[in-house]
Amino acid sequence: MRDEAMPEAVARRSATRRADIPPIRTLQVVLKVAERCNINCSYCYYFNMGETSALDRPALINLETVGALARWIRDGCAELGIERVSISFHGGEPLLLKPARFSAACALLRETIGPVADVSFAVQTNGTIISKAWLDLFKTHRVHVGVSIDGDRTANDRFRLGKDGGSTFKKVEDTIRRLVDWSGGDQALGPSTISVLDHRNDYGAVYRYLRSLGIINMSFLLPDRSHDHGFGAHEGDAEAYGRCLSDLFTAWFVEDDPDVNVRQIKEVVSHFRNTGTPVADPPAANDMIAYQIIVAQSDGTVSVNDSLIPALDWFKGTPRIAIADRSMPDFLANQVFGDIRRAGDSIATACRSCDWRGLCRSGDLENRYAAANGFDNPSVYCAGYKTYYETVCGTLLANNYPAELLEERLSRTLDTVAA
């Protein structure tokens, strides 16, 4: 089907471009349909981290831009043989787009890209403006809904406030309860939650609170931080965040519900399961890229993964191109994508003798960055990771996990990284 959809001129260029780009299993497009927000989270990487280019772009994407992007993705997937496209609607707050235009965008994207690749949709919302019209739309277009909430009222309202400084908590809590009832247990629809960790919170209590809402898919993010912008006076330290993760793991372990999926736990525990593959997702074959992330903005430009914004000096030098000027293969052939892959696959020099290096792989890139030497650093959360892994392994051993098997599994993780 991809060959039938591929224009002749495109086909002639395919061989050369594919030679420059490793095979890609899934293209993940973070689509900024709204470049403004209706609340003001003090830790927001998109507006409050010093990278404010969003304010120079249209507040809302128009359907002409969506159509052009859809064709750009379709042609690129056809050239590169990409068979899966995951489109995540982000902002700002993506639901500022209004239901009618959002629905039209979903239809346009699926109709255009669908002939060459499977298309899935997700949206990440702050949960303050969902209506019945949105719920109907999500069901029609099979949009998985993720909601950002940091925990109970105290945890959530420490950072996630309205522009007037007021609480957002009750609206978000009500939205999550409504989404749980609406989805009827259909995990393809959600809801899932994303929470940013804060060292002052009790993560056993946060876990139990989210479970009381009916959430079974959770993710907990370490605060955006690099070596150039470390821990402030009231921001705790790396070990404090290790204790947060440890408390989260303990609460999950005690509940012992196999249906509950916490990404930061799954990624570690999968290494120690007696069956299955010890990674969060199926492995990519050979040099295949499991997920290639690009970000599409409201003005028809595309850029690299914006979760790397904490590496701000580096991020400001990365390319942002107009889809009208460059094809997707041309964009993905840019050296920066190879640089990101190599940095992500490498272990920092200082980590090469660490017993935990196979589990953390030096941590997320944005937390490894320093202007002086780029990404060749342990995570700023290194001490916290060690605390967390010690808790996981200690808990397993205390609950009759064989010590010999644990050692073997840890040793196996070391085989996947450079010494």
N, C-alpha and C positions, 0 to 999 in steps of 0.2 A: 504493500500500500504506500509506503514511503516513496519508493521509486516512481510510482505512478504520479504522485503528487509533486515530484521534484521537477521544476523547470529545467529545460535542457542546458541553459547557460549555468545554472546552479550546479548541475551534475558535473559539468566539465571542471569546475573548481574544487570539487569535493575531495579528490585524492590528495591534492597538495595541502589543503587546510586540515584534513584529518591527520596528516602526518605530524602536524604541529601540536595537536591537542590529544591527550589521552582519551580513551573511550569514557563516556559519561553514562552512568546508569540512570540517574535522575537529575533533571534540571530543576532546582528550586528557585523560583522567582519571588522575591519579596517585593510586592507591588504597593507602592505608596499612593494609595488612591486619595488620601487626604494628607496634606502637609501642615496641618494645624491641629490643635487639640482643644478640647473643652475643659480639661483640668490641667493642673500644673504640678507634676511630680518633681520634687526637688532633685531627685537623682536621675532624671531623664537623660539618657545618653544622646537623644536626638535634638533636644533644645537647650539643655543645661550643661553640656560638656565642652563648649567652646567651638563646636562645628555648627554654625547657624545658617548654612546655605539653603536649608529648607524654606526659610523666610523669603528667599528671592524667587521661589517657584510658585506656580499657581496653587492656591489653597486646596482646590479640588481638581481631580483629573477629569478631562472631558472624554466623550466616547470616541472622538476622532483619534485621540492619542491611544486609547485602549485598542482600537482597531489596528492602528499602525504597529503597536507593540505585539499584538496577536500574530500579525503576518510576519513580523521579524522573528518571533519565536518559532513559528511554524516552519519558515524557510531554514532557520538554523538547525532545528531538530532534524529536518529532512536531510540536510547536508551531513550532519554529524552522526546520524543514526541513533539519536536519543529517543527512547520509546516511552519515557515517563516524565511528565511535567507536573510539579507541585507548585501551585500558586497560592501564596500566603498574603492576604490583604492586611496591610499594616498602615500606620499613620506616623505621627499624629494619632488621631482617633478615626479609624476607617469608616465608622458609621455616621460620620458627618456628611458622607457622600449622598445620603438619602436613599431609601429603598429602591425607587424606580430606576435610578441610574445604576445603582449597584447591581440590580438584577439584569439590566441590559448588558452591563459589562461582563457578568458571568456567562450569559448566553453567547455573547460575541467571542469571548475567549474559547469557550468549549467548541463552538461551531467552527472556528477558524483552525484551532490547533488539533482538535479531535481526530481529523483524518490521518494525521501522521504520528500522534502520540496520545497515550492515556493521560487525561487531565484530572487532577484533584484540586479541591479548593479548601482553604482554611482561612479563618479570620482571627486576629488577636485584638480584642476590644477591652476598654476599661470598664465596660459593663454598666455604664450610667444612662444609656439612652436606647436600650433595646425595647421594641414594641412588638405587638402581634404581627405587624407587617414584616418585621425583620425575621421573626420565627418562621413565618410562611415561606419567605424567600430562602432562608437557610435550608429548609426541608426540600423545596423545589429543586435547588441547585446542589444539594448534598454538600453543604459547607460545614466543615468541622469548626466548632466555636471554642476558642480559648479565651479565658477571662483572666485579667491581671488583678490579683488581690494578695496582700502581704500577710494576711492572717486575720485575727480578731480585730475589733475596733481600735484598740491601742496600737497594735502592730501596723495596721493598714493606714491609719490616719497620722502616723509619724511622718510619712513622706507623700502619700497619695491624697492630696487635698484639691478642692475646687479652686478656681481662679480667685474666688473671694475669700479663700482661706478656710472654707467650711468643709465639714466631713463629707466624704463620698461613700462611707462604709455601708450605710443602710441600703442605698440604691444597689450597690454591687452585690451585697448579700442576697437581697431579694431577687436580683437577676439570676444569680447562680441557682437558687432554689427553683426558680421558674424554668430555667434551662434543664435542670435535672428531671423535672416532671415532664417537660415537653419532649425530651429525647427518648423517654421510655426505655432507657438502657441501651440504646443504639450508640455504640462507642464511635462509630464513624461520624456522628454528629457532635459528640461531646456531651457535656462540656469538660474541658480540661482547665487546669489553672497553672499560672506562672506566678511565682513569688520571689521577690528579691530578699535575700537573707539580711538580717540585721542582728548584730551580736547581743543586743539587749533583749531579744525575744526568747521565750521558752519554746523550742521547736518540737518537743513532745506535745505541748498544748496546741501549737499551730497545726500539727499533723492531725490531732484528734478533732480540732475544730473543722478543718476542711473535710474530714471524713464524716462529721456530723451533718454536713451540707449535702452529702451524697457523692462527693468527688472521689473517683478512683484513679484518675490520671493526673499526676502533679509533676511540676518541675520547679526546682529552687535554684536561683541564680546567685552566684557570688557578686557582690557589688563591683561595678566597673572601676578598675584600678590598674595602674601600670607602675613600673619602678620610678617613673618621673613624677607621678602623683600618688604617693603612698598613703599611709593611714594618718588621718588627722587626729587631733587631740581627743576627740570623743568618738572615734570610729573603731575602737577595739584594736585587735591585732590578728595576725594570721591564725594563731592557735585558738582564738575565740571563735573564729569561723569553723575551725575543725570541730570544736565542741558543738556548734550548731548542727553540723552534718551528723555528728555522732548521736546527738539527741534525736534527730530525725530518724536515723537508722534504728535506734533502739525502739522507738515507738512503732515503727513499721514492723520490726521483728517480733515484738510482743503481740501485736494484733494478729499476725500470722494469717493474713488473707491473701491468697495467691492472685486474686483479681486486681489487687491494688498495685499500680505501676508508678513508682517514683523514679524519674529518669536517672538522677544522680546516684540512686541505690542500685538500680538495674545494671548500670554500666560497670559497677564494681562486683556485685554479687554474681553476675553472669560468668565471671572467670572461675568461680568455685562450685558451680552446679555440676552434678554428676553426669548430666546429659545436656546436649544442646551446644550451641556455639558460644564461646565466651566473649561476645561483644553485644552491644545493644541492638545492632542491626546486622543483617546478613553481610558477610564480607564481600568486598569487591574483588573480582578476579584479576590476578596479575596487577597491572598498573591502572586498572579501571578506577575512575573517580566515582565514589558511591553517591555523593551529593555535591553538585556544583552549584554554589549559591551566587546569584547576582541580584542586585537591587535595581528596580525600575522606579523612576521618579515621575511626578505628575506632569513634568514638562517634556516627556519623551526622551529623557536621558537615562543611561544605565551606568552603574558603578559597582565596585566590589562590595563584599559583605560589610554592612555598616556596623555589625557588632564589633568590628575592629576600631571603631572611633576612639576608644581609650588610648590607642597608640596614635595619638593625635598628630604629632609631627610627621610620622610616616603616612598616616591616612590622608592628610591634606595633599600629599604628592601622588596619590593614586589616580588613575584615569577616570574621567567621567565623559562619556561620549554620547552624541545624539544618535538615536537609532536610524535617523534619516541619512546619516553620513557613513555608518559602518555596519556591516553585517554582524550577526552573532558570532560566526566563526572568526572573523577578524578581531572582534573584541576579546574573545576567549583565548586567542593566540597571543595576546599581550603578555609580555614578560612577567607582569605582576602576578598573574595567576600561577605561573610556575614558581615564583618566589614564595607565594603563600603556601603552596603544596609542599615545597621543600622544607620550609620552616615548620609547618605542622607535622611533617613526618620525622623531623629531627629531634634529638634529645639535646638539651642545653649541655654545654661542656661541663658545667659544674654538677650535672645530674648523673654523669656516666658511671659513677661508682655507687649510686643509691640503690638500695634493695627494692624500693618502691617504684622505680622508674618505669617499669612495664605497666603499672596501673595508671599513673598520672601522665606519663609521657611529657613531663615538664609543665603540664597545665595548658589552659587555653592561651592562644597566642596573645590576645590583648593584655593578659596579665603577666606576660613574659617581657613585654617591650621596655626598652630603655633607649633614649636617644643616642647614648654613647656606643652601644653595640647591638642595636636592633633587637632581635628575638632570641639571642643566644644567652638566655638567662632562665633560671628556675622561676616558676610562678611566684608572684608576691605572696601567694597563699601556701607556699611550700610547707611551712611548719604545720599549717592547718590540715593539709592533705595527709601528712604523716600521722597526726592525731586521729583523723578519721579512719585511715586504713588500719591502724592499731586497734581501734574499737571494733571494726568489722571482724578482723581476724581473731581477736580475743573473744568476741561473742561466739563465733563459730566454734572455736576450740572448747569453750565452756559448755557448749551444747552438743558435745560428742562428735564434732566434725573431726575426722582422722587427721592427726598432725602430719603424717607422711603425705597424705593427699593434698593438704594445704601447701606444704613445701613444694610438692610437685607442680601444683597449679601456679604458684608464685614464680617458680623457675620457668615455667612455660611462657609467662608474660615477658620474661627477660629475653626470650628467644626472638621476640617480635621487634626488638629495638636494637639500635647500634650500641655496641659496648663502649 
